[in-house]
Every structure is written in C-alpha cells, then in structure tokens.
C-alpha cells in the first residue's frame, strides 16, 4: 500500500514539474542549442592544427564540459570556434542553471498561486496521517470537515436557488 502511495506522489511530482514549471521547455531548448553549438564547434575546429575536437561526439562532450563549468573543456583553436564556444558557455550555463532555479522556484511557489489546491493537499495529507494524529487533532479535523460540508451545502443551495430563478 505504501509503495502505491509513493508511486502516486512521485507521479504527481513529475506531472507538476513537467506541466507547471518551465523545466521541460528549458531542457528542450538547452538540448537543441547544445546540438547546434556542438555542430558549430565541430565545423569550426575541423582540420585546425592542435585541435582536440576531431568528431561530432567530441564536440558534444566539449559542449557539456564547457557549459557545466567543469573546467575540463579544451580551448578551441580557431577564432570562430572560440566565439562560438564563448557564446555557448554563456547561453548554456544560463539555461542550465536557469532551468534549475526556475523549476525550483515555480514548483515551490505553485501552492501560493493555487490556494485551493493547498487546502486539498493539506486535507489529503491529514487523511494519510490519521493514525498519527492525537485526539485533539482529530477533533479539529472533524470540525474542519464539518465546516467544509456545511459550506458545500450552502453553495449547493445557492446554486439551486439561482437555477430555479432562471427557470
């Protein structure tokens, strides 16, 4: 049972990240630019004397090493490759670290943007933790649920009255 609950939470987390944060879009953009800049570096370094980039695979590796600030990327030898590499380092780093920061910020700010979801999440959490609640906490939960039920009934009555007025 707990395994199913964990899977549901993980599924909800992944769904929230992919749908409600810029992570997916930024990663796709990062990959597209990585492929393009690596192709540019490969073309610019092709045949250059002393170049460590002799294949597209090596250019891809260089692209990852360069934007991840690992500091292990060889310096391109041609002027145009240095310009391309410099642009890639700036853009790639900004996108990579920007994706992380934007995703974390969006994910944790999301409940504040949707307070009704926060209420539902709190109720779901409390229901999952019923066995850990003491009597006072259970009484408070019961009062809260009773208030919620009364509120729902009031809304239903108001909607019924509006529908009768229209008819």
N, C-alpha and C positions, 0 to 999 in steps of 0.2 A: 504494500500500500504506500509506504513512504517513498519507494522508488518511483511509483507513478506520480506522486505529488512533486518530487524533484524534477522529473521529466517535464511535467506541466509548467513548473516555474521556469525551467531552462528554455522551454519552447516560448513562453510568454516573454522572457527576457530577450531572446533572439528576435522575436517578432517586433518588440518595442524598438530595439536597436535598428532593425532594418527599415521599419516603417516611419518612425517618428524622430529619427536623428539623421544628420547628413552623412553618416558613415559610409553607406553603400555608394552614394554618388561621388563622394570624395575619393574613395578607394578605386572606383572605376576610372575616374579622371586621372588619378595617380598612375595606374597601370598603363593607360593609353599614352600618357606623356612619357613614362619610363620607356615604353617600347619605341616611341618616336625619337626621343633624345638618344637612346642607345643606338638606334639606326644612324642618327646623325653623327655620333661619335665614331661609330664603326666606319662610315663612309669617309669622314674627315681624316681618320688615322690610317686608313688603308694604304699600305705602301710607304708610310712615313718611317724614316730611319730612327731606330731606337724605341719605337712604339711597342707597348706591351699588349696592345689590342690587335689580335690577328684574326678574330672571328666575332660573329654577332653574339655568341654565347659569352665571350669575354667582355664584350661591350655591355651586355645585360648585367654581368657581375659588377663591372665598373660602376654602372648606374646605381645599383643597390648600395655599394660601398660608399659612393660619393654622397648620396642624399641622406644616408643613415648616419652620417658623421662618424663613421667607424675609423676614418683616418688611414685606411689601408689602400685607398684607390691610387693607382699610379697617375702622375700628372700627364695629361695629354701633351703630345709633342708639337702638333701643328697649331698655328694661331687660331684657325676657325674652330678646331676641336676644343681649345681652351675656352673660347667664347661660349660654345655650345655647352661644355661641361660646367662652366660658371653659372650659366642660366639654369641648367638642370639642378645644380646643387641648391640654389636659392629657391626655385619653384618646388622641387621635390621635397626639400626639408620643410618648407612652409605647408605644403599639402599633407605630408606625413604627420607632422606634429599637430598641424591644424585639425586634421581629421580626428586625432585622439582627443584633443582639448574640446573641440566642438561636440563630439559624441558624448563625452562625459558630462559636459555642461547641459546639453539638450536632454540627456537621459534623467539627470537629477532635477532639472527644472520642470520636467514634464508634469509631475504631480501638482505643482503650483499652477500650471496652466489649465489643469482639469481637476478642480477641487472635488467634483462629484465622483471621479474615479478614485480619489484618495479616500473618500468615505467608504466606498465599496471595498477597496483594498484593506482598509482597517477592519471592517466587519469580517471579511474573508479570513484575515489573519487571526482575529479573535476566535472565530469558529474553529480554526485549525488548532488553536491553543486551549480549547475548552478544558481539557484535563489538567492544565497547569494553573488555571485561574482559581483564586480563593473565593469564598462565599460572597464577600463584599463586591468583588469584581464581577461575579456572575449576576448579582442583583443589579449592579449598574448597567451591565449588558442587557438584562431583561428590561429595565426601564427605558433604555435607549431603543431597543427593538419595539417596545410598546408605543413609544413616541413616534417612531418611524411608521408603524402600522396605522396609527391614528392620522398621521399626515397623509399617507397614501389614500386612506378612506375619504379624507376631506377633499383631496384633489379629484378623486373619482366622483364625488357628489357634485362638485363644481362643474366638472365636465358634463355630467348627466343633465344638470340644470341648463347649461348652455345649449346642449343638443335639443332639449325639449323646447327652448325658446326659438330655435331655428325652425323646428318642425311645426 
